[in-house]
Amino acid sequence: MADIIARYAANGSDHPAGLPSLYLKRQAEPTQLVHTAQWPCFGLVAQGAKRLQLGTETYTYAAGDYVLVSLDLPMSSCIVEASEAEPHLGMGFAIDPQLLKEVLGRFGSGPADGHAHPQVPERGVVVAKASADLLDATLRLLRLLDRPQDIPVMAPLLEQEVLYRLLVGPYGARLRQIALAESPSNKVAKAISWLRSNYASPLRIEDLADRVGMSESSLHHNFKTVTAMTPMQYQKQLRLHEARRLMLVERLDVGSAGYAVGYQSPSQFSREYARLYGQPPIRDVSAARGPVLGGEARIAG
């Protein structure tokens, strides 16, 4: 895997031609913490090591480890082991919800793994050691880069196999819950979808709970179980990530960016921004000019 990634990825992230679900990562030096909006994905490290933060939780994974993100989450990440001689090498695989449902449909009425309680919500991110079967399927998907003529026929089959290996693995319930219409995790996913589309709007928990068909206490408990954040904290991170993107990419001034994401008080915006990013907006954005460090969704490999 490391050999293939090293040949096809330049320093930084690369999206290889012909495989829209696949992302490759090569980084020759450790990086600063990057704040991102992470979509559902499977990421695997072939060389080096990476660290993720979700809320107050930290996950570190190295060669042979994988991360599984089962729903949209505002996260922070950095590469902690990389050098010119031994760069960080990783891959990411974007999880297509429709393809996931198709694979799940082939299991019939039985569970995709041995979990006895599929209705119990679990954290939306997990780091684990990849099994031999998962590594084998992932390696064969990567090998298609050396045989582009095989991609149109073989890529869909291998992508389904990767999803199958994740579903029958020890953490397959994390993916299966999101696809089950009446599971608490699915209702949390619906709440997240609404928040992502309406992050600048005022948030009333009772209205959000009613929208997804849960009680306020159930929404709060299940949302925090899955995301490690309350709905309010999740919305705040979405707002601040988007404000930073607006200042870095769209070149909005601090006041305009804060107002655009729903803040009515500039002082409150600056306080909460500094609490998340470690320094006030003007100072942070000035230091980050050049490569854009946040706001764009990424794959976690």
Legacy VTK file of the C-alpha trace (Angstrom):
# vtk DataFile Version 3.0
C-alpha trace
ASCII
DATASET POLYDATA
POINTS 301 float
0.000 0.000 0.000
2.752 2.428 0.936
4.493 1.840 -2.386
1.327 2.518 -4.405
0.407 5.646 -2.422
3.965 6.981 -2.663
3.894 6.598 -6.442
0.532 8.234 -7.023
0.381 10.964 -4.352
2.406 14.160 -4.410
3.141 15.989 -1.148
-0.343 16.861 0.088
-3.668 15.247 -0.842
-4.421 13.743 -4.240
-7.586 12.448 -5.833
-6.534 9.797 -8.394
-8.223 9.815 -11.774
-10.964 7.269 -12.344
-11.683 6.522 -8.659
-13.952 9.287 -7.328
-14.339 7.639 -3.909
-10.574 7.362 -3.268
-8.184 9.938 -1.816
-4.445 9.528 -1.248
-2.285 11.368 1.256
1.477 11.887 1.258
3.026 14.297 3.754
6.772 14.684 4.290
6.566 16.544 7.609
4.271 16.736 10.645
1.445 19.255 10.342
-0.361 21.707 12.584
-3.873 20.919 13.758
-6.385 21.345 10.906
-10.074 21.954 11.607
-12.330 20.251 9.064
-15.902 19.197 8.386
-15.460 15.453 7.958
-17.906 13.426 5.912
-18.480 9.651 6.370
-15.336 7.801 5.353
-12.912 4.977 5.934
-9.268 6.021 6.225
-6.194 3.817 6.562
-2.559 4.634 7.344
0.138 2.739 5.433
3.090 4.639 6.947
3.478 7.294 9.630
0.815 8.337 12.123
-2.087 10.751 12.419
-4.158 12.232 15.250
-7.844 13.186 15.266
-9.795 15.241 17.782
-13.564 15.062 18.204
-14.804 17.393 20.899
-12.515 16.668 23.852
-11.570 13.175 22.628
-8.309 12.314 20.860
-7.661 9.359 18.536
-4.201 8.401 17.259
-3.669 5.835 14.510
-0.577 4.540 12.724
0.441 2.018 10.052
-2.115 -0.772 9.801
-4.769 1.167 11.724
-7.956 2.560 10.234
-10.457 5.228 11.193
-14.153 4.864 10.474
-16.311 7.999 10.464
-19.990 7.123 10.140
-21.580 10.586 9.811
-20.724 14.244 9.237
-18.616 15.518 12.133
-16.626 18.713 12.748
-13.177 17.369 13.622
-9.553 18.438 13.955
-6.588 16.431 12.689
-2.832 16.557 12.286
-0.043 14.287 11.079
2.292 13.431 13.952
4.835 11.089 12.294
6.335 12.036 8.929
9.711 12.873 7.397
11.334 13.164 3.979
12.847 9.709 4.418
9.611 8.144 5.725
6.633 10.329 4.766
3.164 9.837 6.124
1.247 7.736 3.586
-2.476 7.138 3.867
-5.642 6.618 1.893
-9.243 7.623 2.383
-12.423 6.107 0.995
-15.585 8.227 0.909
-18.617 6.210 2.000
-21.529 6.542 -0.414
-24.763 6.163 1.627
-26.642 4.691 -1.344
-23.943 2.088 -2.003
-23.903 1.262 1.703
-27.659 0.632 1.641
-27.255 -1.617 -1.407
-24.634 -3.719 0.382
-26.746 -3.848 3.543
-29.734 -4.999 1.504
-27.912 -8.205 0.656
-27.775 -9.265 4.309
-31.514 -9.925 4.424
-33.123 -9.526 7.846
-30.083 -10.621 9.852
-27.530 -8.224 11.321
-24.372 -7.505 9.390
-22.246 -8.395 12.393
-22.583 -10.012 15.787
-23.945 -7.008 17.707
-27.089 -7.958 19.569
-28.423 -4.432 20.071
-28.316 -2.476 16.813
-30.627 0.217 18.263
-28.078 1.359 20.858
-26.270 4.460 19.512
-22.485 4.468 19.393
-19.806 7.079 18.754
-19.653 8.242 15.139
-15.883 7.709 14.898
-13.702 4.755 15.838
-10.030 3.823 15.357
-9.021 0.157 15.150
-6.467 -2.284 13.761
-7.396 -3.341 10.214
-8.116 -7.034 9.696
-6.305 -9.080 7.061
-9.488 -9.235 4.955
-10.010 -5.468 5.092
-6.364 -4.855 4.180
-6.623 -7.296 1.285
-9.739 -5.637 -0.165
-8.226 -2.162 0.253
-4.960 -3.200 -1.386
-6.789 -4.628 -4.396
-8.720 -1.373 -4.737
-5.453 0.588 -4.694
-3.886 -1.763 -7.252
-6.469 -0.611 -9.782
-4.380 2.562 -10.103
-1.785 0.421 -11.898
-4.494 -1.041 -14.152
-6.750 1.868 -15.141
-8.411 -0.240 -17.840
-9.910 -2.392 -15.042
-11.365 0.533 -13.071
-14.800 0.809 -14.760
-15.635 -2.843 -14.066
-13.669 -3.707 -10.928
-13.854 -0.479 -8.870
-17.589 -0.784 -8.024
-17.093 -4.408 -6.962
-14.079 -3.661 -4.775
-15.738 -0.611 -3.224
-18.631 -2.856 -2.223
-16.190 -5.390 -0.787
-14.499 -2.712 1.330
-17.900 -1.695 2.709
-18.774 -5.344 3.313
-15.538 -5.902 5.276
-16.308 -2.827 7.390
-19.880 -3.993 8.009
-18.885 -7.495 9.131
-16.013 -6.161 11.232
-16.222 -5.403 14.951
-17.523 -1.866 14.330
-19.957 -2.537 11.520
-22.851 -1.406 13.723
-21.535 2.162 13.452
-22.374 2.146 9.750
-25.464 -0.035 9.958
-27.197 2.201 12.502
-27.041 5.224 10.214
-28.836 3.328 7.452
-31.621 1.979 9.692
-34.576 4.331 9.365
-35.809 4.187 12.967
-32.553 3.804 14.866
-31.536 6.570 17.292
-28.314 7.069 15.326
-30.292 7.615 12.145
-32.366 10.276 13.889
-29.156 11.899 15.099
-27.941 11.840 11.483
-31.155 13.630 10.466
-30.546 16.235 13.184
-26.973 16.692 11.934
-28.196 17.102 8.364
-30.588 19.845 9.464
-27.898 21.598 11.492
-25.462 21.540 8.573
-28.055 23.147 6.300
-29.254 25.674 8.902
-26.171 26.391 11.042
-26.699 30.162 10.822
-30.275 29.943 12.108
-31.217 30.198 15.795
-31.356 26.739 17.380
-34.251 25.675 19.592
-33.645 22.150 20.894
-37.353 21.461 21.286
-37.942 22.310 17.620
-35.039 20.129 16.466
-36.222 17.222 18.633
-39.712 17.505 17.185
-38.313 17.653 13.653
-36.478 14.307 14.026
-39.136 12.594 16.150
-37.332 12.434 19.504
-37.861 13.862 22.969
-35.504 16.670 23.995
-33.756 14.484 26.572
-33.395 11.586 24.114
-32.016 13.864 21.405
-29.495 15.416 23.791
-28.346 12.033 25.139
-28.100 10.248 21.786
-26.572 13.224 19.983
-23.783 13.468 22.564
-23.246 9.701 22.509
-22.744 9.706 18.743
-20.872 13.015 18.263
-19.223 13.673 21.671
-20.951 17.085 21.545
-24.320 18.605 22.361
-26.357 19.980 19.429
-25.435 23.512 20.543
-21.711 22.672 20.609
-21.995 21.005 17.198
-23.703 24.055 15.712
-21.067 26.341 17.228
-18.229 24.374 15.636
-19.997 24.405 12.259
-20.415 28.181 12.517
-16.808 28.802 13.481
-15.406 26.461 10.790
-17.482 28.221 8.146
-16.533 31.677 9.437
-12.857 30.757 9.198
-13.366 29.514 5.645
-15.140 32.738 4.721
-12.255 34.815 6.064
-9.551 32.677 4.474
-11.140 31.845 1.117
-13.755 34.547 0.536
-11.629 37.220 2.255
-14.516 38.485 4.401
-13.641 40.721 7.323
-14.182 39.459 10.881
-17.477 41.240 11.467
-19.015 40.136 8.161
-17.916 36.512 8.628
-19.356 36.354 12.128
-22.656 37.853 11.009
-22.853 35.514 7.979
-22.750 32.412 10.195
-25.327 33.647 12.686
-23.473 35.695 15.306
-25.170 38.953 16.291
-22.431 39.970 18.748
-18.896 40.532 17.352
-17.397 40.202 20.832
-19.109 36.833 21.397
-17.898 35.654 17.983
-14.303 36.649 18.789
-14.420 34.987 22.218
-15.778 31.688 20.914
-13.434 31.735 17.902
-10.392 32.218 20.157
-11.603 29.431 22.435
-11.685 26.966 19.511
-8.684 28.121 17.448
-6.421 29.381 20.227
-6.238 33.029 19.149
-8.547 35.845 17.987
-9.851 35.798 14.397
-7.608 38.536 12.976
-4.426 37.020 14.381
-5.378 33.456 13.407
-6.369 34.335 9.842
-3.248 36.453 9.339
-1.074 33.520 10.401
-2.983 31.108 8.173
-2.867 33.151 4.957
-1.451 30.997 2.170
-2.590 27.373 2.310
-6.178 27.100 3.494
-6.168 25.175 6.757
-9.833 24.688 7.517
-13.433 24.588 6.427
-13.112 22.176 3.505
-14.296 18.630 4.043
-11.492 16.061 3.932
-10.921 12.356 4.042
-9.325 11.126 7.257
-6.571 8.862 5.846
LINES 1 302
301 0 1 2 3 4 5 6 7 8 9 10 11 12 13 14 15 16 17 18 19 20 21 22 23 24 25 26 27 28 29 30 31 32 33 34 35 36 37 38 39 40 41 42 43 44 45 46 47 48 49 50 51 52 53 54 55 56 57 58 59 60 61 62 63 64 65 66 67 68 69 70 71 72 73 74 75 76 77 78 79 80 81 82 83 84 85 86 87 88 89 90 91 92 93 94 95 96 97 98 99 100 101 102 103 104 105 106 107 108 109 110 111 112 113 114 115 116 117 118 119 120 121 122 123 124 125 126 127 128 129 130 131 132 133 134 135 136 137 138 139 140 141 142 143 144 145 146 147 148 149 150 151 152 153 154 155 156 157 158 159 160 161 162 163 164 165 166 167 168 169 170 171 172 173 174 175 176 177 178 179 180 181 182 183 184 185 186 187 188 189 190 191 192 193 194 195 196 197 198 199 200 201 202 203 204 205 206 207 208 209 210 211 212 213 214 215 216 217 218 219 220 221 222 223 224 225 226 227 228 229 230 231 232 233 234 235 236 237 238 239 240 241 242 243 244 245 246 247 248 249 250 251 252 253 254 255 256 257 258 259 260 261 262 263 264 265 266 267 268 269 270 271 272 273 274 275 276 277 278 279 280 281 282 283 284 285 286 287 288 289 290 291 292 293 294 295 296 297 298 299 300
